[in-house]
Amino acid sequence: MLQNIRSILIGITEEGDAEERSSALTYGLALARQANAHVTVQAASLKLTVTHAFISAFAEGLVAAENRRLDGLARAVADSSQRAAAASGLACTAQAPQLAYPDLIRSFSSLARAHDLTVLDAEPIALALDRGLIEAVLTDSGRPLIVVPQGRDTFAGDRIVVAWDGSAKAARALNDALPFLRAATQVELISVTGEKELGHTVPGAEIARHLTRHGVTVNVLALPAMNGDVAETLRNHAHLTRADMIVMGAYVHSRLRETMLGGASSS
């Protein structure tokens, strides 16, 4: 049993792609079954608007028709999600809001604050709606987030890699992940050296003692950065050890610098 996880928010964005399939939904439901948690599914659609004064009535009709189509698709996803949860014996609340982009981001961030964690699909396109939700949860919700790669449909947490650089964000992520770390059979605390100065941070051995007091058996490793790339080093180690999950603090760079999550977080 995954202790202290009682409410899970799963976010699905309906953007009209019939071939698009959410791994976050199946992964989140599988996690909820193991934790015996309540599930909230938000199947959201983006409301398209007409802002130019000279747009024709025909164009306005096309936009309205597309909004109705997306709203219908989102409602169908919400209904099917509720049925899937019920079939698994899970209590589930499903909703299908259609909002303009800023309102949708604010609404989802607020909803995330009322849950133990959020589950979202990974989104490789920097400006896609899912990427905006990921950044909003990380920066504005105050709650942990699981980002699910496409094709990862079943929750697993036996082998976990924790990225540790001694920072406040890393400490927050590690402690948010304690329910998963306690249930895991193998936990590795990885410090990647050679990319930035770690001399004035909390060392891995010290935080390992903290984990041990919480009933977590942990191995501490220091790995040199592969070609100065922290993300590649973590990915390579996770692949070699067949890790189920990477736990790390996330950094969001200023949008004057980047239009996506910064550095290792994005990679």
JOFEN-V495972 format. One record per pair of residues at least 12 apart in sequence whose C-alpha atoms are under 10 Angstrom apart, sorted by the first residue. I is the first residue (numbers start at 1). J is the second residue. D is the distance in Angstrom with one decimal. If there is no record, write none. Layout:
BEGIN
{{I | J | D} {I | J | D}}
END
This chain:
BEGIN
{{1 | 33 | 9.5} {1 | 34 | 6.2} {1 | 35 | 5.5} {1 | 36 | 7.8} {1 | 179 | 9.0} {1 | 180 | 9.7} {1 | 182 | 9.9} {1 | 183 | 7.6} {2 | 31 | 8.9} {2 | 32 | 9.2} {2 | 33 | 9.9} {2 | 34 | 6.8} {2 | 35 | 4.8} {2 | 36 | 8.2} {2 | 37 | 9.2} {2 | 178 | 9.4} {2 | 179 | 5.6} {2 | 180 | 6.7} {2 | 181 | 9.5} {2 | 182 | 8.2} {2 | 183 | 6.6} {2 | 184 | 9.9} {3 | 34 | 9.9} {3 | 35 | 7.0} {3 | 36 | 9.4} {3 | 37 | 9.8} {3 | 178 | 9.1} {3 | 179 | 5.7} {3 | 180 | 8.6} {3 | 182 | 8.8} {3 | 183 | 8.7} {4 | 35 | 8.4} {4 | 37 | 9.3} {4 | 116 | 8.1} {4 | 178 | 9.3} {4 | 179 | 6.7} {4 | 180 | 10.0} {5 | 31 | 9.6} {5 | 32 | 8.4} {5 | 34 | 9.8} {5 | 35 | 6.2} {5 | 36 | 8.1} {5 | 37 | 6.4} {5 | 38 | 9.0} {5 | 115 | 8.8} {5 | 116 | 6.0} {5 | 117 | 7.8} {5 | 179 | 7.4} {5 | 180 | 9.5} {6 | 32 | 8.3} {6 | 35 | 7.1} {6 | 36 | 7.0} {6 | 37 | 4.3} {6 | 38 | 6.0} {6 | 39 | 8.6} {6 | 115 | 8.0} {6 | 116 | 6.6} {6 | 117 | 9.1} {7 | 32 | 8.1} {7 | 35 | 9.1} {7 | 36 | 8.9} {7 | 37 | 5.2} {7 | 38 | 4.7} {7 | 39 | 5.9} {7 | 40 | 7.6} {7 | 91 | 9.9} {7 | 92 | 9.7} {7 | 112 | 9.9} {7 | 114 | 8.3} {7 | 115 | 5.1} {7 | 116 | 5.4} {7 | 117 | 7.1} {7 | 118 | 8.9} {8 | 28 | 7.5} {8 | 29 | 8.9} {8 | 31 | 8.7} {8 | 32 | 7.0} {8 | 35 | 9.6} {8 | 37 | 6.7} {8 | 38 | 6.2} {8 | 39 | 5.0} {8 | 40 | 6.2} {8 | 41 | 8.5} {8 | 92 | 9.6} {8 | 112 | 8.7} {8 | 114 | 9.3} {8 | 115 | 5.7} {8 | 116 | 6.0} {8 | 117 | 5.4} {8 | 118 | 5.9} {8 | 119 | 7.4} {9 | 25 | 9.7} {9 | 28 | 8.1} {9 | 29 | 10.0} {9 | 32 | 9.9} {9 | 38 | 8.7} {9 | 39 | 6.0} {9 | 40 | 4.8} {9 | 41 | 6.0} {9 | 42 | 7.5} {9 | 92 | 9.9} {9 | 93 | 9.5} {9 | 94 | 9.9} {9 | 108 | 9.5} {9 | 111 | 8.0} {9 | 112 | 6.6} {9 | 113 | 9.6} {9 | 114 | 8.8} {9 | 115 | 6.3} {9 | 116 | 7.9} {9 | 117 | 6.4} {9 | 118 | 4.6} {9 | 119 | 6.2} {9 | 120 | 8.7} {9 | 145 | 9.5} {10 | 24 | 6.7} {10 | 25 | 6.3} {10 | 26 | 9.6} {10 | 27 | 9.3} {10 | 28 | 6.4} {10 | 29 | 8.5} {10 | 39 | 7.3} {10 | 40 | 6.2} {10 | 41 | 4.8} {10 | 42 | 6.3} {10 | 43 | 8.4} {10 | 81 | 10.0} {10 | 94 | 9.5} {10 | 112 | 9.2} {10 | 117 | 8.8} {10 | 118 | 5.9} {10 | 119 | 4.8} {10 | 120 | 6.2} {10 | 121 | 9.1} {10 | 146 | 9.6} {11 | 24 | 7.5} {11 | 25 | 7.8} {11 | 28 | 9.5} {11 | 40 | 8.5} {11 | 41 | 6.0} {11 | 42 | 5.1} {11 | 43 | 6.2} {11 | 44 | 7.6} {11 | 108 | 8.3} {11 | 112 | 9.5} {11 | 118 | 7.5} {11 | 119 | 6.4} {11 | 120 | 5.4} {11 | 121 | 7.8} {11 | 130 | 8.5} {11 | 133 | 8.4} {11 | 134 | 9.7} {12 | 24 | 7.6} {12 | 25 | 7.4} {12 | 41 | 7.4} {12 | 42 | 6.1} {12 | 43 | 4.6} {12 | 44 | 6.2} {12 | 45 | 8.7} {12 | 74 | 8.5} {12 | 77 | 8.4} {12 | 78 | 8.9} {12 | 96 | 9.4} {12 | 119 | 9.1} {12 | 120 | 7.0} {12 | 121 | 7.6} {12 | 129 | 9.9} {12 | 130 | 8.0} {12 | 133 | 9.8} {13 | 42 | 8.0} {13 | 43 | 5.6} {13 | 44 | 4.9} {13 | 45 | 5.8} {13 | 46 | 7.9} {13 | 70 | 9.9} {13 | 74 | 7.7} {13 | 77 | 9.6} {13 | 96 | 9.4} {13 | 120 | 9.3} {13 | 121 | 9.2} {13 | 128 | 9.8} {13 | 129 | 7.1} {13 | 130 | 6.7} {13 | 133 | 9.2} {14 | 43 | 6.7} {14 | 44 | 5.9} {14 | 45 | 4.9} {14 | 46 | 7.5} {14 | 70 | 6.6} {14 | 71 | 8.2} {14 | 72 | 9.6} {14 | 73 | 6.9} {14 | 74 | 5.6} {14 | 75 | 9.4} {14 | 77 | 8.3} {14 | 96 | 9.4} {14 | 98 | 9.6} {14 | 129 | 9.2} {14 | 130 | 9.7} {15 | 44 | 8.8} {15 | 45 | 6.5} {15 | 46 | 7.2} {15 | 70 | 6.9} {15 | 71 | 9.8} {15 | 73 | 8.9} {15 | 74 | 8.8} {15 | 128 | 9.4} {15 | 129 | 8.3} {15 | 130 | 9.8} {16 | 45 | 8.7} {16 | 46 | 9.9} {16 | 66 | 9.0} {16 | 67 | 10.0} {16 | 69 | 8.0} {16 | 70 | 6.1} {16 | 71 | 9.6} {16 | 73 | 7.5} {16 | 74 | 9.0} {17 | 70 | 9.7} {17 | 73 | 9.8} {18 | 73 | 9.2} {20 | 150 | 9.9} {21 | 121 | 9.5} {21 | 150 | 8.3} {21 | 151 | 9.0} {22 | 120 | 8.6} {22 | 121 | 6.6} {22 | 122 | 9.5} {22 | 148 | 9.1} {22 | 149 | 9.5} {22 | 150 | 7.5} {22 | 151 | 8.6} {22 | 152 | 9.7} {22 | 153 | 8.6} {23 | 119 | 9.6} {23 | 120 | 8.4} {23 | 121 | 6.3} {23 | 122 | 8.9} {23 | 147 | 9.7} {23 | 148 | 6.5} {23 | 149 | 7.1} {23 | 150 | 5.7} {23 | 151 | 6.0} {23 | 152 | 6.0} {23 | 153 | 5.1} {23 | 154 | 8.4} {24 | 118 | 9.6} {24 | 119 | 5.9} {24 | 120 | 5.3} {24 | 121 | 5.1} {24 | 122 | 8.4} {24 | 146 | 8.7} {24 | 147 | 7.7} {24 | 148 | 5.7} {24 | 149 | 8.1} {24 | 150 | 8.2} {24 | 151 | 9.3} {24 | 152 | 8.1} {24 | 153 | 7.2} {24 | 154 | 9.3} {24 | 155 | 9.7} {25 | 41 | 8.1} {25 | 43 | 9.9} {25 | 81 | 7.7} {25 | 84 | 9.6} {25 | 85 | 9.8} {25 | 119 | 7.9} {25 | 120 | 8.1} {25 | 121 | 8.4} {25 | 148 | 9.4} {25 | 153 | 7.9} {25 | 154 | 9.7} {26 | 81 | 9.1} {26 | 84 | 9.0} {26 | 85 | 9.6} {26 | 151 | 9.8} {26 | 152 | 8.5} {26 | 153 | 5.2} {26 | 154 | 6.6} {26 | 155 | 8.4} {27 | 119 | 8.2} {27 | 120 | 9.5} {27 | 121 | 9.6} {27 | 146 | 9.9} {27 | 148 | 7.6} {27 | 149 | 9.9} {27 | 151 | 9.5} {27 | 152 | 6.9} {27 | 153 | 4.7} {27 | 154 | 4.8} {27 | 155 | 5.2} {27 | 156 | 8.9} {28 | 40 | 9.9} {28 | 41 | 9.4} {28 | 118 | 8.7} {28 | 119 | 6.2} {28 | 120 | 8.6} {28 | 146 | 9.1} {28 | 148 | 9.1} {28 | 153 | 8.4} {28 | 154 | 8.1} {28 | 155 | 7.3} {29 | 41 | 9.7} {29 | 81 | 9.1} {29 | 84 | 8.3} {29 | 85 | 6.7} {29 | 88 | 8.2} {29 | 90 | 8.3} {29 | 92 | 9.7} {29 | 119 | 9.8} {29 | 153 | 9.3} {29 | 154 | 8.5} {29 | 155 | 8.5} {30 | 85 | 9.5} {30 | 88 | 8.8} {30 | 153 | 8.1} {30 | 154 | 5.9} {30 | 155 | 5.6} {30 | 156 | 8.9} {31 | 119 | 9.7} {31 | 154 | 7.8} {31 | 155 | 5.4} {31 | 156 | 8.1} {31 | 157 | 9.5} {32 | 85 | 9.2} {32 | 88 | 9.5} {32 | 90 | 7.6} {32 | 91 | 9.5} {32 | 155 | 9.1} {33 | 85 | 9.0} {33 | 88 | 7.2} {33 | 89 | 8.0} {33 | 90 | 7.0} {33 | 155 | 9.6} {34 | 155 | 8.7} {34 | 156 | 9.8} {35 | 179 | 9.7} {36 | 89 | 9.1} {36 | 90 | 7.3} {36 | 91 | 9.0} {37 | 90 | 7.4} {37 | 91 | 7.7} {37 | 92 | 9.2} {37 | 116 | 9.6} {38 | 85 | 9.5} {38 | 90 | 6.5} {38 | 91 | 5.2} {38 | 92 | 6.0} {38 | 93 | 8.1} {38 | 115 | 9.3} {39 | 81 | 9.9} {39 | 82 | 9.1} {39 | 85 | 7.9} {39 | 90 | 7.2} {39 | 91 | 6.3} {39 | 92 | 4.7} {39 | 93 | 6.3} {39 | 94 | 8.3} {39 | 115 | 9.1} {39 | 118 | 10.0} {40 | 78 | 9.8} {40 | 81 | 9.6} {40 | 82 | 9.0} {40 | 85 | 9.9} {40 | 91 | 8.6} {40 | 92 | 5.6} {40 | 93 | 4.7} {40 | 94 | 5.7} {40 | 95 | 8.0} {40 | 111 | 9.4} {40 | 112 | 9.7} {40 | 115 | 8.7} {40 | 118 | 9.5} {41 | 77 | 9.3} {41 | 78 | 6.8} {41 | 79 | 9.7} {41 | 81 | 7.1} {41 | 82 | 7.9} {41 | 85 | 9.7} {41 | 92 | 7.3} {41 | 93 | 6.2} {41 | 94 | 4.7} {41 | 95 | 6.4} {41 | 96 | 8.5} {41 | 118 | 10.0} {41 | 119 | 9.7} {42 | 74 | 8.9} {42 | 75 | 9.7} {42 | 77 | 9.2} {42 | 78 | 7.0} {42 | 81 | 9.5} {42 | 93 | 8.4} {42 | 94 | 5.9} {42 | 95 | 5.1} {42 | 96 | 5.9} {42 | 97 | 7.5} {42 | 108 | 8.3} {42 | 111 | 9.3} {43 | 71 | 9.4} {43 | 73 | 9.0} {43 | 74 | 5.4} {43 | 75 | 7.1} {43 | 76 | 8.8} {43 | 77 | 6.4} {43 | 78 | 5.5} {43 | 79 | 9.3} {43 | 81 | 8.9} {43 | 94 | 7.5} {43 | 95 | 6.2} {43 | 96 | 4.8} {43 | 97 | 7.1} {43 | 98 | 9.0} {44 | 70 | 9.0} {44 | 71 | 8.1} {44 | 73 | 9.5} {44 | 74 | 6.0} {44 | 75 | 8.4} {44 | 77 | 9.2} {44 | 78 | 8.8} {44 | 95 | 7.7} {44 | 96 | 5.1} {44 | 97 | 5.1} {44 | 98 | 5.9} {44 | 99 | 7.9} {44 | 104 | 7.9} {44 | 108 | 9.2} {44 | 129 | 9.9} {45 | 67 | 8.3} {45 | 68 | 10.0} {45 | 69 | 9.8} {45 | 70 | 6.1} {45 | 71 | 6.2} {45 | 72 | 9.3} {45 | 73 | 8.4} {45 | 74 | 6.1} {45 | 75 | 9.1} {45 | 96 | 7.3} {45 | 97 | 6.5} {45 | 98 | 4.8} {45 | 99 | 6.8} {45 | 100 | 8.7} {45 | 101 | 9.2} {45 | 104 | 8.5} {45 | 129 | 9.4} {46 | 67 | 7.9} {46 | 70 | 7.8} {46 | 71 | 8.5} {46 | 74 | 9.8} {46 | 97 | 8.5} {46 | 98 | 5.6} {46 | 99 | 5.5} {46 | 100 | 5.8} {46 | 101 | 6.2} {46 | 102 | 9.8} {46 | 103 | 9.6} {46 | 104 | 7.5} {46 | 129 | 8.3} {47 | 63 | 9.2} {47 | 64 | 9.2} {47 | 66 | 9.0} {47 | 67 | 6.0} {47 | 68 | 9.2} {47 | 70 | 8.3} {47 | 71 | 8.5} {47 | 97 | 9.2} {47 | 98 | 5.5} {47 | 99 | 5.0} {47 | 100 | 4.9} {47 | 101 | 7.3} {47 | 103 | 9.9} {47 | 104 | 9.1} {48 | 63 | 6.5} {48 | 64 | 7.9} {48 | 66 | 7.9} {48 | 67 | 6.3} {48 | 70 | 9.7} {48 | 98 | 9.2} {48 | 99 | 8.4} {48 | 100 | 6.9} {48 | 101 | 8.8} {49 | 63 | 7.1} {49 | 64 | 8.4} {49 | 67 | 8.9} {49 | 100 | 7.8} {50 | 63 | 7.4} {50 | 64 | 9.3} {67 | 98 | 8.3} {68 | 98 | 9.6} {70 | 98 | 8.4} {71 | 96 | 7.5} {71 | 97 | 7.9} {71 | 98 | 6.4} {71 | 99 | 9.9} {72 | 96 | 9.0} {73 | 96 | 9.2} {74 | 95 | 8.7} {74 | 96 | 5.7} {74 | 97 | 8.1} {74 | 98 | 8.4} {75 | 94 | 9.0} {75 | 95 | 7.5} {75 | 96 | 5.4} {75 | 97 | 8.5} {75 | 98 | 9.7} {76 | 96 | 8.7} {77 | 94 | 9.1} {77 | 95 | 9.3} {77 | 96 | 8.2} {78 | 93 | 8.9} {78 | 94 | 5.4} {78 | 95 | 6.0} {78 | 96 | 6.2} {78 | 97 | 9.9} {79 | 93 | 9.9} {79 | 94 | 7.1} {79 | 95 | 8.5} {79 | 96 | 9.0} {80 | 94 | 9.4} {81 | 93 | 9.3} {81 | 94 | 7.3} {81 | 95 | 9.8} {82 | 94 | 6.2} {82 | 95 | 9.4} {101 | 129 | 8.1} {101 | 132 | 9.0} {101 | 133 | 9.9} {102 | 132 | 9.6} {104 | 129 | 9.6} {104 | 132 | 9.8} {104 | 133 | 8.6} {105 | 129 | 8.9} {105 | 130 | 9.8} {105 | 132 | 7.2} {105 | 133 | 6.1} {105 | 134 | 9.5} {105 | 135 | 9.4} {105 | 136 | 6.6} {105 | 137 | 8.8} {105 | 140 | 9.8} {106 | 133 | 9.1} {106 | 136 | 7.8} {106 | 137 | 9.5} {106 | 140 | 8.7} {106 | 141 | 9.4} {108 | 133 | 7.4} {108 | 136 | 8.1} {108 | 137 | 7.9} {108 | 140 | 9.9} {108 | 141 | 8.7} {109 | 133 | 7.8} {109 | 134 | 9.5} {109 | 135 | 9.6} {109 | 136 | 6.1} {109 | 137 | 5.5} {109 | 138 | 8.9} {109 | 139 | 8.9} {109 | 140 | 6.2} {109 | 141 | 5.1} {109 | 142 | 8.8} {109 | 143 | 9.3} {110 | 136 | 9.7} {110 | 137 | 8.9} {110 | 140 | 8.2} {110 | 141 | 6.5} {110 | 142 | 9.7} {111 | 137 | 9.6} {111 | 141 | 8.2} {112 | 136 | 9.6} {112 | 137 | 7.0} {112 | 140 | 9.2} {112 | 141 | 5.9} {112 | 142 | 8.3} {112 | 143 | 6.8} {112 | 144 | 9.0} {112 | 145 | 9.2} {113 | 137 | 8.6} {113 | 140 | 8.7} {113 | 141 | 5.2} {113 | 142 | 6.5} {113 | 143 | 6.1} {113 | 144 | 9.5} {114 | 141 | 8.9} {114 | 142 | 9.9} {114 | 143 | 8.7} {115 | 141 | 9.7} {115 | 143 | 7.6} {115 | 144 | 9.4} {116 | 143 | 6.8} {116 | 144 | 7.4} {116 | 145 | 9.2} {116 | 176 | 9.2} {117 | 137 | 9.7} {117 | 141 | 9.8} {117 | 142 | 9.7} {117 | 143 | 5.9} {117 | 144 | 5.1} {117 | 145 | 5.7} {117 | 146 | 7.5} {117 | 176 | 8.9} {117 | 177 | 9.9} {118 | 134 | 9.4} {118 | 137 | 7.9} {118 | 138 | 9.9} {118 | 141 | 9.6} {118 | 143 | 7.5} {118 | 144 | 6.5} {118 | 145 | 4.8} {118 | 146 | 6.2} {118 | 147 | 8.5} {119 | 134 | 9.3} {119 | 137 | 9.9} {119 | 144 | 9.0} {119 | 145 | 5.9} {119 | 146 | 4.8} {119 | 147 | 6.1} {119 | 148 | 7.2} {120 | 133 | 8.1} {120 | 134 | 7.1} {120 | 137 | 9.7} {120 | 145 | 7.5} {120 | 146 | 6.4} {120 | 147 | 5.1} {120 | 148 | 6.2} {120 | 149 | 9.1} {121 | 133 | 9.7} {121 | 134 | 8.6} {121 | 146 | 8.5} {121 | 147 | 5.6} {121 | 148 | 4.9} {121 | 149 | 6.3} {121 | 150 | 7.1} {121 | 152 | 9.7} {122 | 134 | 8.3} {122 | 146 | 9.1} {122 | 147 | 5.4} {122 | 148 | 5.4} {122 | 149 | 5.1} {122 | 150 | 6.9} {122 | 266 | 9.9} {123 | 147 | 8.9} {123 | 148 | 9.1} {123 | 149 | 8.1} {123 | 150 | 8.8} {123 | 266 | 9.9} {124 | 149 | 9.6} {124 | 260 | 9.9} {124 | 266 | 9.0} {124 | 267 | 9.6} {125 | 260 | 9.0} {126 | 258 | 9.6} {126 | 259 | 6.6} {126 | 260 | 5.5} {126 | 261 | 8.4} {126 | 266 | 9.4} {127 | 259 | 7.4} {127 | 260 | 7.7} {131 | 259 | 9.9} {131 | 260 | 7.6} {131 | 261 | 8.6} {132 | 259 | 9.8} {132 | 260 | 8.5} {132 | 261 | 9.7} {134 | 146 | 9.3} {134 | 147 | 7.9} {134 | 260 | 9.8} {134 | 261 | 8.9} {135 | 250 | 9.4} {135 | 251 | 9.4} {135 | 252 | 7.2} {135 | 260 | 7.9} {135 | 261 | 7.0} {136 | 252 | 9.8} {138 | 249 | 9.3} {138 | 250 | 7.1} {138 | 251 | 8.4} {138 | 252 | 8.1} {138 | 261 | 9.7} {139 | 250 | 8.9} {139 | 251 | 8.6} {139 | 252 | 7.5} {142 | 172 | 10.0} {143 | 172 | 9.8} {143 | 173 | 9.5} {143 | 176 | 8.1} {144 | 172 | 8.8} {144 | 173 | 7.1} {144 | 175 | 9.9} {144 | 176 | 6.4} {144 | 177 | 8.0} {144 | 249 | 9.5} {145 | 173 | 9.3} {145 | 176 | 9.4} {145 | 177 | 9.8} {145 | 247 | 9.9} {145 | 250 | 9.9} {146 | 245 | 9.1} {146 | 246 | 9.6} {146 | 247 | 9.0} {147 | 245 | 9.8} {148 | 245 | 9.6} {152 | 244 | 9.9} {155 | 244 | 8.4} {155 | 245 | 9.5} {156 | 180 | 9.7} {156 | 184 | 9.2} {156 | 243 | 9.3} {156 | 244 | 5.8} {156 | 245 | 7.8} {157 | 180 | 6.6} {157 | 181 | 8.1} {157 | 183 | 7.5} {157 | 184 | 5.8} {157 | 185 | 8.3} {157 | 186 | 9.0} {157 | 187 | 9.7} {157 | 243 | 8.1} {157 | 244 | 5.4} {157 | 245 | 6.4} {157 | 246 | 9.7} {158 | 180 | 8.6} {158 | 181 | 8.6} {158 | 182 | 9.9} {158 | 183 | 7.3} {158 | 184 | 4.4} {158 | 185 | 5.1} {158 | 186 | 6.2} {158 | 187 | 8.3} {158 | 242 | 9.8} {158 | 243 | 7.8} {158 | 244 | 6.6} {158 | 245 | 8.6} {159 | 180 | 9.7} {159 | 181 | 8.9} {159 | 183 | 9.7} {159 | 184 | 6.0} {159 | 185 | 6.2} {159 | 186 | 4.7} {159 | 187 | 6.0} {159 | 188 | 8.2} {159 | 238 | 9.1} {159 | 241 | 8.1} {159 | 242 | 7.3} {159 | 243 | 4.8} {159 | 244 | 5.4} {159 | 245 | 6.9} {159 | 246 | 9.1} {160 | 177 | 10.0} {160 | 180 | 8.3} {160 | 181 | 7.2} {160 | 184 | 7.0} {160 | 185 | 8.4} {160 | 186 | 6.3} {160 | 187 | 5.0} {160 | 188 | 6.5} {160 | 189 | 8.7} {160 | 218 | 9.8} {160 | 238 | 8.3} {160 | 241 | 9.3} {160 | 242 | 9.0} {160 | 243 | 5.5} {160 | 244 | 5.8} {160 | 245 | 5.0} {160 | 246 | 6.0} {160 | 247 | 7.3} {161 | 181 | 9.5} {161 | 186 | 8.5} {161 | 187 | 5.9} {161 | 188 | 5.0} {161 | 189 | 6.2} {161 | 190 | 6.9} {161 | 218 | 9.8} {161 | 219 | 9.8} {161 | 234 | 8.3} {161 | 235 | 9.8} {161 | 237 | 8.5} {161 | 238 | 6.7} {161 | 241 | 9.0} {161 | 242 | 9.8} {161 | 243 | 6.5} {161 | 244 | 8.1} {161 | 245 | 6.3} {161 | 246 | 4.8} {161 | 247 | 6.2} {161 | 248 | 8.7} {162 | 174 | 7.1} {162 | 177 | 9.3} {162 | 181 | 9.2} {162 | 187 | 7.3} {162 | 188 | 6.0} {162 | 189 | 4.8} {162 | 190 | 5.9} {162 | 191 | 8.6} {162 | 218 | 9.7} {162 | 220 | 9.6} {162 | 234 | 9.2} {162 | 238 | 9.9} {162 | 245 | 8.4} {162 | 246 | 5.8} {162 | 247 | 4.7} {162 | 248 | 6.1} {162 | 249 | 9.4} {163 | 188 | 8.5} {163 | 189 | 6.2} {163 | 190 | 5.1} {163 | 191 | 6.3} {163 | 192 | 7.9} {163 | 204 | 9.9} {163 | 230 | 9.5} {163 | 231 | 9.7} {163 | 234 | 7.5} {163 | 246 | 7.2} {163 | 247 | 6.1} {163 | 248 | 5.1} {163 | 249 | 7.8} {164 | 188 | 9.8} {164 | 189 | 6.3} {164 | 190 | 5.7} {164 | 191 | 5.0} {164 | 192 | 7.7} {164 | 198 | 9.9} {164 | 201 | 9.9} {164 | 202 | 9.2} {164 | 203 | 8.6} {164 | 204 | 6.9} {164 | 207 | 9.0} {164 | 220 | 9.7} {164 | 221 | 9.8} {164 | 222 | 9.5} {164 | 247 | 8.8} {164 | 248 | 7.2} {164 | 249 | 8.4} {165 | 189 | 9.8} {165 | 190 | 8.3} {165 | 191 | 5.9} {165 | 192 | 7.4} {165 | 193 | 8.9} {165 | 196 | 9.0} {165 | 197 | 9.1} {165 | 198 | 6.6} {165 | 199 | 9.8} {165 | 201 | 7.2} {165 | 202 | 7.9} {165 | 203 | 8.0} {165 | 204 | 8.1} {165 | 248 | 9.2} {165 | 249 | 9.1} {166 | 191 | 8.6} {166 | 198 | 7.2} {166 | 199 | 9.3} {166 | 200 | 8.4} {166 | 201 | 4.7} {166 | 202 | 4.7} {166 | 203 | 6.4} {166 | 204 | 7.5} {166 | 206 | 9.9} {166 | 207 | 8.6} {167 | 198 | 9.1} {167 | 200 | 9.7} {167 | 201 | 6.7} {167 | 202 | 7.7} {167 | 249 | 8.3} {168 | 201 | 9.4} {168 | 202 | 9.7} {168 | 249 | 8.2} {169 | 248 | 7.9} {169 | 249 | 4.6} {169 | 250 | 6.7} {169 | 251 | 8.0} {170 | 247 | 8.4} {170 | 248 | 5.8} {170 | 249 | 4.3} {170 | 250 | 7.9} {170 | 251 | 10.0} {171 | 202 | 9.4} {171 | 207 | 8.7} {171 | 248 | 8.8} {171 | 249 | 7.6} {172 | 248 | 8.9} {172 | 249 | 7.1} {172 | 250 | 9.9} {173 | 247 | 6.6} {173 | 248 | 5.8} {173 | 249 | 5.2} {173 | 250 | 8.3} {174 | 189 | 9.7} {174 | 207 | 9.5} {174 | 211 | 9.1} {174 | 247 | 6.7} {174 | 248 | 7.1} {174 | 249 | 7.9} {175 | 210 | 9.9} {175 | 211 | 8.9} {175 | 247 | 10.0} {176 | 247 | 9.3} {177 | 247 | 7.2} {177 | 248 | 9.4} {178 | 211 | 8.3} {178 | 214 | 8.0} {178 | 215 | 9.5} {178 | 216 | 8.4} {179 | 214 | 9.8} {179 | 216 | 9.8} {180 | 216 | 9.7} {180 | 245 | 9.4} {180 | 247 | 9.8} {181 | 211 | 8.6} {181 | 214 | 9.2} {181 | 215 | 8.8} {181 | 216 | 6.3} {181 | 217 | 8.6} {181 | 218 | 9.0} {181 | 247 | 9.6} {182 | 211 | 8.8} {182 | 212 | 9.6} {182 | 214 | 7.4} {182 | 215 | 6.2} {182 | 216 | 5.2} {182 | 217 | 8.1} {183 | 215 | 9.4} {183 | 216 | 8.2} {184 | 216 | 8.1} {184 | 217 | 8.8} {184 | 218 | 9.9} {184 | 244 | 9.8} {185 | 216 | 8.9} {185 | 217 | 8.0} {185 | 218 | 9.4} {186 | 216 | 9.0} {186 | 217 | 7.3} {186 | 218 | 7.0} {186 | 219 | 8.2} {186 | 241 | 9.9} {186 | 243 | 8.8} {187 | 211 | 10.0} {187 | 216 | 7.7} {187 | 217 | 6.7} {187 | 218 | 4.9} {187 | 219 | 6.4} {187 | 220 | 8.8} {187 | 243 | 9.1} {187 | 245 | 9.9} {188 | 208 | 9.6} {188 | 217 | 8.9} {188 | 218 | 5.6} {188 | 219 | 4.8} {188 | 220 | 5.9} {188 | 221 | 7.1} {188 | 238 | 9.8} {188 | 241 | 9.8} {188 | 243 | 9.4} {188 | 246 | 9.7} {189 | 204 | 6.9} {189 | 205 | 9.0} {189 | 207 | 8.9} {189 | 208 | 7.6} {189 | 218 | 6.8} {189 | 219 | 6.1} {189 | 220 | 4.8} {189 | 221 | 6.1} {189 | 222 | 8.4} {189 | 247 | 9.4} {190 | 204 | 7.8} {190 | 219 | 8.5} {190 | 220 | 6.2} {190 | 221 | 5.0} {190 | 222 | 5.8} {190 | 223 | 7.0} {190 | 233 | 9.8} {190 | 234 | 8.0} {190 | 237 | 9.2} {191 | 203 | 8.7} {191 | 204 | 7.0} {191 | 220 | 8.0} {191 | 221 | 6.3} {191 | 222 | 4.7} {191 | 223 | 6.2} {191 | 224 | 8.5} {191 | 225 | 9.4} {191 | 230 | 9.4} {191 | 234 | 9.3} {192 | 221 | 8.5} {192 | 222 | 5.8} {192 | 223 | 4.9} {192 | 224 | 5.6} {192 | 225 | 5.7} {192 | 226 | 9.1} {192 | 228 | 9.5} {192 | 229 | 9.1} {192 | 230 | 6.3} {192 | 231 | 9.3} {192 | 233 | 7.5} {192 | 234 | 8.0} {193 | 222 | 6.6} {193 | 223 | 6.0} {193 | 224 | 4.8} {193 | 225 | 5.8} {193 | 226 | 9.5} {193 | 228 | 8.9} {193 | 230 | 8.4} {194 | 223 | 8.8} {194 | 224 | 5.9} {194 | 225 | 5.7} {194 | 226 | 9.0} {194 | 227 | 9.4} {194 | 228 | 6.8} {194 | 229 | 9.2} {194 | 230 | 9.0} {195 | 224 | 8.3} {195 | 225 | 6.3} {195 | 226 | 9.3} {195 | 227 | 9.1} {195 | 228 | 5.5} {195 | 229 | 7.2} {195 | 230 | 7.0} {196 | 225 | 9.7} {196 | 228 | 9.3} {196 | 230 | 9.6} {203 | 220 | 9.9} {204 | 219 | 9.5} {204 | 220 | 6.4} {204 | 221 | 8.1} {204 | 222 | 8.6} {205 | 218 | 9.8} {205 | 219 | 9.1} {205 | 220 | 6.7} {205 | 221 | 9.3} {207 | 220 | 9.5} {208 | 220 | 7.2} {223 | 237 | 9.1} {229 | 263 | 9.3} {229 | 264 | 8.1} {229 | 267 | 9.8} {230 | 263 | 8.8} {230 | 264 | 6.4} {230 | 265 | 9.8} {230 | 267 | 9.2} {231 | 263 | 7.9} {231 | 264 | 4.8} {231 | 265 | 7.8} {231 | 266 | 8.7} {231 | 267 | 5.9} {232 | 264 | 8.4} {232 | 267 | 7.9} {234 | 246 | 8.3} {234 | 264 | 9.2} {234 | 267 | 10.0} {235 | 267 | 9.0} {248 | 264 | 9.4} {248 | 265 | 8.0} {249 | 264 | 9.6} {249 | 265 | 7.7} {250 | 262 | 8.2} {250 | 263 | 9.3} {250 | 264 | 8.1} {250 | 265 | 5.3} {250 | 266 | 8.5} {251 | 263 | 7.7} {251 | 264 | 8.2} {251 | 265 | 6.1} {251 | 266 | 8.7} {252 | 265 | 7.8} {252 | 266 | 8.8} {253 | 265 | 9.9}}
END
